[in-house]
């Protein structure tokens, strides 16, 4: 596992697909079009349906699910996980890690951390966000 700052992104844009319900409405053709011009970052369980360039998550619940999934399925993207939030069996599959304290990021949600991390380490990239479904009751 390496820190995210070691990732090399050659595409001019970063597209982050959060885990909101609207992500399920995108067609694979639309997703592939976006992926052709952007470095695509998906969140949590997304790589089961959307095969981006990198998947990011930050809790053991997702690690447990992905560990089980990748026992029988090929890994199709890079993995970025919050430090110490992975399962032991996933360690060989994880490419990058982030550390909330070490990377000096704040907040409580993976999407918030993703935005801070990609802005910090890739400040020259334009960041697009999909699937950020915010609502108030």
N, C-alpha and C positions, 0 to 999 in steps of 0.2 A: 504494500500500500504506500502510495506517495501522496504528498500534499497537493491540493488542487492547483497551486501556483505552477506546478510542473507540467500541466496540461497545455498542449499546443493547439490552438484553434485557428485554422486558416480561413474559414469562411467569415464574411464581413458582418454577419448577424448571428445573434444567439436567440433562439426561440425556446421559451420555457413553457412547457405544458403542465400546468398545475393539475390538481386532481378534482377540480369541480365537475359537476354533472355535464356541463356544456362540452367537455372534451369528448364525451361519448357521441356527440352529434356530428363530429368531423368525419368526413369520409376518408378512406385510405388514400384515394386519389388526391384529395386536398392536402392531406398530411404529407404525402410524397412530394408534392409541389413545394411545400414549405421546406421540407428537408433538403431539396435540391439547392436551395439558396442559403440555408441557415444551419448552424450547428444546433441540433435539437436536443434539449434537455427535457426528460420526462420525470415525473414525480411518482414515488411510491409504487403502486401496482401497475402503472401504465405500460411497461414493456410487454405485458401479456398480450396487449392489443396493438399498441403503437411502438414500432421499433425505431427509436431515435438513435442518436449517437451516444448518449450518456443518460443513465437513470440515477436519480438522487433520492435518498430517503434518510430518515433520522430516528427510527425507532425499531425496537426488537420485534414488534408485531409484524412489521413489513419484512424484516430479516427472516423471521421464521417462515413466512409465506414464500418468499423468494427462494429460500434454501430448498424447500420441498419442491417448488416448481422446477428449479434448475437441476434437480436430481435426474430428471427424465427429459429435459428440454435443453437445447443448446443456448449458450449465452450469445446474445446478438448485439450487445452494446457494452460500453464501459460502465463501471459502477462507481458511484460516489456516495459514501455513507458517513454519517456522523461518527466520530471516534467513539469506540466502545459501545456502539449500538448495533453491532453485527453479531451473528452467531459464529462459533468456531469453524464450522464447515464452510462458511462463505468466504473466509479469509483468502483462500487461493484465487477466488473469482473477483475480489474487490481490487479496483485499480487505484482509486483515490479516496482520501478521507478528508473531512474537515473537522475542525475543533472549535466549538463555539467560543471558548475563552482564548485559545491560541490565535484564532483568526480575528479576534476582536469584533465579533458580530453580536447583535442583540435581537431580542424578540423571542417568540415562542412557536413559530410556525416554519415549516420547511421552506415554503415559498418565500418567506421574508428573508431567511438565511440565504437562499439561492440568489435572490436579487442583490443582496449585500456582497456575497462572495464573487459573483460574476462582474459586478461593478468594480470591486476592489482589484481583482486580478486581471480583468480584461476591460479596462476603462475606455479603450478605443472602439469597442464593439457596441452596436445598437442592440438593445435587448427588447424583444417582443414577448408579451405574455398572453397565453391562451388558457382558458379554463379557470380563471380566477373568479369564481362565483361568490360575490359578496352580497349579503342581504342582512336586514335587521328585522327583528320581530317587533 
